[in-house]
Amino acid sequence: MFDTFTLTKATGAACGALLTFLLIGWASESLYHGAHGGEGEQAYSIDTGEEEAAEETAEGPSFEDLFASADAAAGEKLWRQCSACHALEAGKNGTGPYLLGVVGRDKGAADGFKYSAALLGAEGVWEPANINGFITNPKGYLPGTSMAYAGMKKPQDRANLIAYLASLSN
């Protein structure tokens, strides 16, 4: 029942299947990756709009111009995003420090709040331009900060929010 001819047929079938798979792999590789083996220029590209976004951020008014014409009432509406972690009462800290009087205050100087080492090491005061940089991208502006906020993307919104905080500082 089991002889050498059966063993030869089984070995031939396995080799034939292997050869078929290798040929299919070779054909699909040349079809999808081209004759250059994946080197060189890509056959297609997907436009994600990153280049246009970079050009748009380079254009437009400066932060100083936006801040000069900022609307504190609009900033008060934006404050709701911040109120999840911050308070506007002196000494009342939440996940973040209280922000009453933050404009013009020394960095890392809110009473009773335990700041990250990165923020404690930052020098200077919170001027509108500093706050703008920080709330644009906290971890990019001050690496090592513990503020877990992705950032406020619209420059006019940042200017309005800072104008609102500045109006409370006066």
C-alpha positions, 0 to 999 in steps of 0.5 A: 500500500505504501511504496516508493512511487507514493512517496515520490508523488507526495514529494513531487506535489510538495515541490510543485506547491512550493514552486507555485508559491514562489512564482506567485510571490515573485509575480506579486512582488514585481507587480506591487513594488516595481522592477526596482525592488522598492527603491526610488520614487514612489508610484503614488502619493497621498496628499495629506495637506501637511504642506498646505497647513505649514504654509497657512501657519506661516502666513497671517497676522502676528500674535501681537496683532491678534492679542491687541485686537483680542476679545476677552468676552470670547476668551471667557467662553473658551475658558470652559476648556481650561476650567476642567483642570484650573480654577480662577480663585486664588489658592484653589488648585485642581489638577492644574494651578489656579490661573487668577493673576497668571499673566505677569506672575512668575512661572511655577509660583502658584501657592500650594501647587506641586509643579513638574521639575520642568516648570520649576526650572523655567525662568521668567514670568508668564507674559502673553507671548509665553502663554501663547507658546505654552498653550499652543503645544505645552509639551513642545514648548516646555518638554517634561511638563506634566500638563496633559493638554494637546494644545489650542490650535487657533491663534485667535482663540489663544489670543482671546483666552489670554486677553480674558486671563489678562483682564482678570489679572488687572 
